[in-house]
Amino acid sequence: MVVTFKTIKKARFPVYKIYSSNWQKSDGLLFIDDRIVDDKNMEGTSLGIRRAQTPFTDLYPLHHQIDTLYGILKQASRTFIDSNGIPFIYEKTLFCKLAYYRIKEVEQKESASLLWCSGLKSPFTIPRPPEPGMAWAGVLHYHGLPWMLYEYSEEKQKTTRKKV
């Protein structure tokens, strides 16, 4: 299955990076490179629950958990498996403008922070404040509107394009 930023809603997060698109299904088992990654014969509503219950011990390793679309965009890998146990290939299909804005304020909340940027009306919710010294925020624009925080920078970078 091929997924793009428009169809990523079909994937259930978290997703996990896999290093091969060589997957096959047989008798309720999902194999990647001849190693079991999911056992749909087990009860459970997620990949992790079924993996914990399976009697098989030589499972395909899932080391890199990704919780957001941003995490997928930053990966060099294009192949992933979602929490429903559905493998997919993420295909970048659209160029978006990447513009940099001075970080005006980081407002600490209980479980996250709000990042306010000069020139933008709404803040970005971030899991933790940026590293000290990061004064600029790179923001992706979709249809000309600020869409997603992409990266931080110590100095202002040139406006460019990124494929998402």
N, C-alpha and C positions, 0 to 999 in steps of 0.2 A: 504494500500500500504506500502510495506517495502522499505526503502531507506538505502543505504550504502554510504561510502565515494566515491565510484565509480559512483553512480547514483545520488548523491546530486545535480548535475547540473539540474536535472528535477524540483527541488523545486525552487520556486521564493522567494527570500529574500526581506524583512525580514520575518522570520517565528516566530510563537508564540508558547510558551509552553502551552500544554493542559494537564490535569491531568487524562485523561481517554481515553481508546481506544474503548469506547462504543459509536460509532458514527453511524448515519443512515441518509439516504437521503429520502425525501418525498416531492413531489410537489414543487421542486425547493428550498426546505429548507434543511439545514444541521443541524442536532441535535447532541449534545453531552450530554449524560445523561439527555435527555428530555428537554434540553434548546437549543434555537436557537443560532447557532454560525455564520451562513451565510445564506443570502437570495438571491439566484441566480435569483429571479424574478425581482430584482432591476437592473437598468442599472448601469454600472460601471465596470472598468477593474481590480479592486482589492477588496480584502476582506474588507478593511477599508472603501472604498467608499460605498460599498453595505450596510455595517453595519450602516453607517451614514444616509442612505436613508430609511432603513426599518421602517415600522410603528410599528414593535414589540418593546417592551420596556424591556422585561425580557431576555436580551441576555446573553449568556455564557460569563463570563469575560475573557478577554485576557490581562493579566498584564505584562507578560515577553516577550518583543520583543528581538529577537536574529538576528543579522545582518550577521554572518559569520559561516562557518563550525566550527571554533574554539569555538564559543559560544555554538554550539550543543554538541561538545565533552565534554565540561566542565559541562554539565547538568547531574543530576542524572535521570531526567525524560527521557523517550524514545519516548514520543508521542508529536507531533507538528502539526501545521497547517500552510501552506504557504500562501503567499499573493494572490494566485489564489483561495484560499478556499479549497485546497486539504489537507485532514488530512493524516498523515503518521507516521509510526513507524521507528525511526532511529535505525538500528542494527549495532553494532560494529562487524567488521568481520576480521580485520587484525591487527597484532601486529607490531608496529613500534618502532625503537630504539629512546629513549629519552636521548640525550647527552647535557651536559652543557658547555657553552662557556663564557669566560670572556667578559663582555661588554666593548668594546674599546671606543666607542663614540656614543653620541646621537646627531644627526644633526637636528636642528629645521627647519622646513619648514613652509609655510603659513598655510596649513590646516592639516598637519600631521608631523611626524618625521621619520627620518631614523635611525635605530639601527644597528650599526656596531659591529660585534663580532670578537674577535681574532680567527684566524684559518678559517674564512669563507670569501669567496671572494665577496659575494653580501650582501647588507644590507636588513633588513626587514622593510617594511613600517608599522608604528604603528600609531594609532590615537593620542596618547599622550605619553610623556616620562614616563619611569618607576618611581616608588616612589623612593625617596632618600634612599640610602643604598643598593639598589638592584644592585649587581655587576655581577651577572651571569644570563644568559638566557638559559632556557631549550628549546631545538630545537628538533622537531620530524623529523626523517629521513625516507624517502620513497625510497626503492630500493637503500639504502646506501647514498642517497643525502639529504642535508638539505632541508626540505620541509616547515615546519610551526613552527612559534614561539608558544610555548605552555605555558610557565610560566617564572616568574622571581624568583630569589632566592638571599638571602644575602650571602650565602656560596655555594661553589661548592657541588653539589649532585652527588651521584653515577650514572653512566650510567645505565639505566634500560629500560624496555619496557612498552608501553602503547597500549591498544587496541583502534583502531579508527574505 
